[in-house]
Amino acid sequence: MALCGNTMVVELYAKVADRIRQFRRYSLVSNTRFVESVDEHRDIVYNIIRGNMVAANEYNSRHLELARDEVVNYLKRLDIS
């Protein structure tokens, strides 16, 4: 982020990243999910490099959905009532 040169974007990203750090850990508890996440990031970056922003956005949206689902499932397993 720092390379973007926009201080406001960097500061905003830092605030958001700090707030979601714990949930990122929850989404990667499973080794299988961790490996899948790496593959998803590879697909996202590959499409950005190729200039295919539509595909990159689609891969990113799917990645975020899967991460969200994993966090929800993790929290359900904790059975917090």
Number of C-alpha atoms within 10 A of each C-alpha: 11 10 7 8 9 10 12 9 13 14 13 11 14 12 11 10 12 10 11 10 10 11 16 15 13 17 21 18 13 13 9 9 15 15 11 15 18 12 13 18 15 13 17 21 17 14 18 15 11 10 11 13 14 11 16 21 14 13 19 17 13 13 20 15 12 16 21 16 13 20 20 14 13 17 13 11 9 8 7 6 4
